């Protein structure tokens, strides 16, 4: 049975019974339940912090593992970036220098990707480690771009290597006859006495004396530009090598089935030593032209001469004597 409460009313000088209003009861109950709810939530949160559920423990461990993996991945990405930078330095300072290609600017190698706007959808998801995740993604994107630029550079270098190989094959690099006895170089490049006119004239090539019928070889890869007779050079062949190079072989007794437009390789027999045209003895007159200018052929014998033989042929080529043509 509920207790009856009284209060003293000074106006009537008597005790009167306390009468509780319905609104007061409702307010008291509301305050009570609100405080109870707050306490319950507080105790629940405190309990949750102290005592973790099995699922929460597993998720926390997984998150920690993922964080560690991200950190390891970022470290490895940094190492890969360092390796790529070394490759880029070698590319610019070695490969592209060797093949005379301009270096690739740093701004080109690090082509832009549009900044963080690319990851705005990620930001909307409210990732707790968004900075770490986005930083990793940005490093991967940068590596992709730089690797793409590097692959294009290697494609260019590969083409330059191919062109360089073709150029080297097209550069005169051997003697036109198998001339091991270098004293048989009868006339060098420069001012010489003409064998018929007996006056000093510029001799634009080198004369190699050899028995008639000695094979004459193409000194580089190329294409037969001329194979004909004329009074000066007699039976002669001109080979167009490309890259600005031409060679001439004069006074042949005959051609080795050579025709204009025919492709030849370095070391291929193109004809035979003779004494046709303005010639006083069997020999081959050999000229090298680069972009229309005559060059001393002695500088293009490096493939089949030792250093000592090269010095000797330089000495012989500088002696002023009478040419055979």
C-alpha positions as CSV (number, residue, x, y, z in Angstrom):
1,X,0.0,0.0,0.0
2,X,1.5,3.4,-1.1
3,X,2.4,5.8,1.7
4,X,0.2,8.9,2.1
5,X,2.3,12.1,2.3
6,X,1.2,15.3,4.1
7,X,2.5,18.8,4.1
8,X,1.9,21.8,6.6
9,X,-0.1,24.6,5.1
10,X,0.7,27.8,7.1
11,X,-2.3,29.6,5.8
12,X,-4.7,27.1,7.2
13,X,-2.5,26.1,10.1
14,X,-3.1,22.5,9.4
15,X,-1.6,19.5,7.7
16,X,-2.9,18.7,4.2
17,X,-2.6,15.6,2.1
18,X,0.0,15.8,-0.8
19,X,-1.8,15.2,-4.1
20,X,0.5,14.2,-7.1
21,X,-0.4,15.5,-10.5
22,X,-0.5,13.2,-13.5
23,X,1.9,15.5,-15.4
24,X,4.4,15.3,-12.6
25,X,4.3,11.5,-12.7
26,X,4.9,11.5,-16.4
27,X,7.8,13.9,-16.1
28,X,9.4,11.9,-13.3
29,X,9.1,8.7,-15.3
30,X,10.5,10.3,-18.4
31,X,13.5,11.6,-16.4
32,X,14.0,8.2,-14.8
33,X,13.9,6.3,-18.1
34,X,16.2,8.8,-19.8
35,X,18.8,8.5,-17.1
36,X,18.5,4.8,-17.2
37,X,18.9,4.7,-20.9
38,X,22.0,7.0,-20.8
39,X,23.5,4.8,-18.1
40,X,22.8,1.7,-20.0
41,X,24.4,3.1,-23.2
42,X,27.4,4.2,-21.2
43,X,27.9,0.9,-19.5
44,X,27.5,-0.9,-22.8
45,X,30.1,1.3,-24.5
46,X,32.4,0.8,-21.5
47,X,31.9,-2.9,-21.6
48,X,32.5,-2.9,-25.3
49,X,35.8,-1.2,-24.9
50,X,37.0,-3.5,-22.1
51,X,35.6,-6.7,-23.4
52,X,35.8,-7.3,-27.2
53,X,33.6,-9.7,-29.0
54,X,35.3,-12.5,-31.0
55,X,34.3,-10.9,-34.3
56,X,35.7,-7.5,-33.2
57,X,39.0,-9.1,-32.2
58,X,39.3,-10.8,-35.6
59,X,38.5,-7.6,-37.5
60,X,41.0,-5.6,-35.4
61,X,43.7,-8.1,-36.2
62,X,42.8,-8.1,-39.9
63,X,42.9,-4.3,-40.0
64,X,46.3,-4.3,-38.3
65,X,47.6,-6.8,-40.8
66,X,46.3,-4.7,-43.7
67,X,48.0,-1.7,-42.3
68,X,51.3,-3.5,-42.0
69,X,50.9,-4.8,-45.6
70,X,50.2,-1.3,-46.9
71,X,53.3,0.0,-45.1
72,X,55.4,-2.8,-46.6
73,X,53.9,-2.2,-50.0
74,X,54.8,1.5,-49.8
75,X,58.3,0.7,-48.8
76,X,58.7,-1.7,-51.7
77,X,57.2,0.9,-54.1
78,X,59.8,3.3,-52.9
79,X,62.5,0.8,-53.8
80,X,61.0,0.1,-57.2
81,X,60.9,3.9,-57.8
82,X,64.6,4.0,-56.9
83,X,65.4,1.2,-59.4
84,X,63.4,2.9,-62.1
85,X,65.3,6.2,-61.5
86,X,68.6,4.4,-62.0
87,X,67.3,2.9,-65.2
88,X,66.2,6.3,-66.4
89,X,69.6,7.8,-65.6
90,X,71.3,5.1,-67.6
91,X,68.9,5.6,-70.4
92,X,69.5,9.4,-70.6
93,X,73.3,9.4,-69.8
94,X,74.4,6.2,-71.5
95,X,72.1,4.6,-74.1
96,X,70.7,7.8,-75.6
97,X,74.2,9.4,-75.6
98,X,75.7,6.5,-77.4
99,X,73.0,6.6,-80.1
100,X,73.0,10.4,-80.2
101,X,69.4,10.7,-79.0
102,X,68.3,13.7,-76.9
103,X,67.6,12.9,-73.2
104,X,64.0,12.7,-72.1
105,X,63.0,15.6,-69.8
106,X,62.0,14.8,-66.2
107,X,58.7,16.6,-66.8
108,X,57.9,14.1,-69.6
109,X,58.9,11.1,-67.5
110,X,56.6,12.2,-64.7
111,X,53.5,13.0,-66.9
112,X,50.6,14.3,-64.8
113,X,47.6,12.1,-63.8
114,X,45.1,14.7,-62.8
115,X,45.8,14.9,-59.0
116,X,43.5,13.6,-56.3
117,X,40.3,14.2,-58.3
118,X,40.9,10.7,-59.6
119,X,40.3,9.3,-56.1
120,X,37.3,11.6,-55.1
121,X,35.0,8.5,-55.0
122,X,37.3,6.9,-52.5
123,X,37.1,10.0,-50.3
124,X,33.3,9.8,-50.3
125,X,33.5,6.3,-48.8
126,X,35.1,7.8,-45.7
127,X,38.1,5.4,-45.5
128,X,39.8,5.7,-42.1
129,X,43.2,5.2,-43.7
130,X,42.4,7.2,-46.9
131,X,45.7,9.1,-46.9
132,X,47.7,5.8,-46.8
133,X,45.5,4.1,-49.4
134,X,45.5,7.1,-51.8
135,X,49.3,7.6,-51.4
136,X,49.9,4.0,-52.4
137,X,47.5,4.3,-55.4
138,X,49.3,7.5,-56.5
139,X,52.7,5.8,-56.3
140,X,51.4,2.9,-58.4
141,X,50.0,5.3,-61.0
142,X,53.2,7.2,-61.2
143,X,55.2,4.0,-61.7
144,X,52.8,3.0,-64.5
145,X,53.3,6.3,-66.3
146,X,57.1,6.4,-65.9
147,X,57.4,2.7,-67.0
148,X,55.3,3.5,-70.1
149,X,57.6,6.4,-71.0
150,X,60.6,4.2,-70.4
151,X,59.2,1.4,-72.6
152,X,58.7,4.0,-75.4
153,X,62.3,5.2,-74.9
154,X,63.5,1.6,-75.2
155,X,61.5,1.2,-78.4
156,X,63.2,4.3,-79.8
157,X,66.6,3.1,-78.7
158,X,65.9,-0.3,-80.3
159,X,65.2,1.4,-83.6
160,X,68.4,3.5,-83.2
161,X,70.4,0.4,-82.6
162,X,69.0,-1.1,-85.7
163,X,69.8,2.0,-87.7
164,X,73.3,2.2,-86.1
165,X,73.9,-1.4,-87.1
166,X,72.8,-0.7,-90.7
167,X,74.9,2.4,-90.7
168,X,78.0,0.6,-89.5
169,X,77.4,-2.1,-92.1
170,X,77.2,0.6,-94.8
171,X,80.4,2.3,-93.8
172,X,83.5,1.3,-95.8
173,X,85.6,-0.7,-93.4
174,X,87.9,-3.1,-95.3
175,X,90.5,-3.0,-98.2
176,X,89.1,-3.6,-101.6
177,X,91.7,-6.3,-102.2
178,X,93.3,-8.9,-99.9
179,X,96.5,-6.9,-99.7
180,X,98.6,-8.2,-96.8
181,X,101.9,-6.8,-98.3
182,X,101.3,-3.1,-97.6
183,X,104.2,-2.1,-99.9
184,X,101.9,-2.8,-102.7
185,X,100.0,0.4,-102.0
186,X,101.4,2.2,-105.0
187,X,99.8,5.6,-104.8
188,X,98.1,7.4,-101.9
189,X,95.5,10.1,-101.6
190,X,96.4,13.7,-102.5
191,X,98.7,15.5,-104.9
192,X,100.4,12.9,-107.2
193,X,102.2,12.8,-110.6
194,X,99.8,11.8,-113.4
195,X,101.3,8.6,-115.1
196,X,100.5,9.9,-118.6
197,X,100.5,13.7,-118.4
198,X,103.5,13.8,-115.9
199,X,102.1,16.7,-114.1
200,X,100.9,17.1,-110.5
201,X,97.2,16.4,-110.0
202,X,95.0,15.7,-107.2
203,X,94.6,11.9,-106.8
204,X,91.1,11.3,-105.1
205,X,91.8,7.7,-104.1
206,X,94.3,5.0,-103.4
207,X,95.9,2.6,-106.0
208,X,96.4,-1.0,-104.9
209,X,98.8,-2.9,-107.3
210,X,97.9,-6.5,-107.7
211,X,98.1,-9.2,-110.4
212,X,95.5,-9.1,-113.1
213,X,92.4,-11.1,-112.1
214,X,92.8,-10.6,-108.4
215,X,89.3,-10.4,-106.8
216,X,88.1,-6.9,-105.8
217,X,85.7,-6.8,-102.8
218,X,82.9,-4.4,-101.8
219,X,84.1,-2.6,-98.7
220,X,80.6,-2.2,-97.2
221,X,77.0,-3.1,-97.8
222,X,75.2,-1.2,-100.5
223,X,73.7,-1.1,-104.0
224,X,75.5,-1.0,-107.4
225,X,75.0,2.6,-108.7
226,X,77.2,2.3,-111.8
227,X,78.9,-0.6,-113.5
228,X,80.3,0.7,-116.8
229,X,83.3,1.6,-118.9
230,X,84.7,5.1,-119.4
231,X,88.1,6.3,-120.7
232,X,89.4,7.5,-117.3
233,X,88.4,4.8,-114.9
234,X,88.0,2.1,-117.5
235,X,85.7,-0.6,-116.2
236,X,84.6,0.7,-112.9
237,X,81.9,0.2,-110.3
238,X,80.3,2.8,-108.0
239,X,78.5,1.5,-104.9
240,X,75.9,3.6,-103.1
241,X,76.0,2.6,-99.4
242,X,73.6,5.0,-98.0
243,X,74.1,7.3,-95.0
244,X,76.1,9.6,-97.4
245,X,78.7,7.0,-98.4
246,X,79.8,6.0,-101.9
247,X,82.8,4.0,-103.1
248,X,84.4,3.7,-106.5
249,X,86.5,0.8,-107.8
250,X,88.3,1.5,-111.1
251,X,90.4,-0.1,-113.9
252,X,88.8,-3.6,-113.6
253,X,89.5,-6.2,-116.2
254,X,85.9,-7.4,-115.8
255,X,82.8,-7.3,-113.5
256,X,81.7,-10.2,-111.4
257,X,78.1,-10.3,-112.9
258,X,77.3,-7.0,-111.3
259,X,74.3,-5.0,-112.5
260,X,73.0,-1.6,-111.6
261,X,70.5,-1.9,-108.7
262,X,72.0,-5.1,-107.4
263,X,72.5,-5.4,-103.6
264,X,76.0,-6.3,-102.4
265,X,77.4,-7.2,-99.0
266,X,80.7,-6.2,-97.5
267,X,83.4,-8.7,-98.6
268,X,81.4,-9.8,-101.7
269,X,83.5,-10.0,-104.9
270,X,82.3,-7.4,-107.4
271,X,85.1,-7.6,-110.1
272,X,88.7,-8.4,-110.9
273,X,91.9,-6.3,-111.0
274,X,92.8,-5.1,-114.5
275,X,94.4,-2.1,-116.3
276,X,91.6,-0.6,-118.3
277,X,91.2,3.1,-118.9
278,X,94.0,5.5,-118.0
279,X,96.2,2.9,-116.4
280,X,99.8,1.9,-116.8
281,X,99.7,-1.4,-114.8
282,X,97.2,-3.8,-113.2
283,X,95.8,-2.3,-110.1
284,X,92.5,-1.1,-108.5
285,X,91.9,2.5,-108.0
286,X,89.7,2.9,-104.9
287,X,87.8,6.1,-103.8
288,X,85.6,6.9,-100.8
289,X,83.1,9.7,-100.9
290,X,81.0,11.1,-98.1
291,X,78.2,13.4,-99.0
292,X,79.9,14.1,-102.3
293,X,83.3,14.9,-100.8
294,X,86.4,12.7,-101.4
295,X,87.8,11.3,-98.2
296,X,91.2,9.6,-97.8
297,X,90.3,5.9,-98.0
298,X,93.1,5.0,-95.6
299,X,90.8,6.0,-92.7
300,X,88.4,3.2,-93.6
301,X,90.7,0.1,-93.3
302,X,90.4,-0.4,-89.6
303,X,88.6,-3.8,-89.8
304,X,91.5,-5.8,-91.3
305,X,94.6,-3.9,-90.1
306,X,96.5,-4.0,-86.8
307,X,97.6,-0.8,-85.2
308,X,101.1,-1.3,-86.6
309,X,99.8,-2.0,-90.1
310,X,97.5,1.0,-89.9
311,X,100.4,3.3,-89.0
312,X,102.5,1.9,-91.9
313,X,99.7,2.4,-94.4
314,X,99.3,6.0,-93.2
315,X,103.0,6.5,-93.8
316,X,102.8,5.0,-97.3
317,X,99.7,7.0,-98.2
318,X,101.4,10.3,-97.3
319,X,104.3,9.7,-99.7
320,X,104.0,11.7,-102.9
321,X,104.6,9.4,-105.8
322,X,103.3,8.6,-109.2
323,X,99.8,7.2,-109.5
324,X,99.0,4.3,-111.8
325,X,96.0,6.2,-113.1
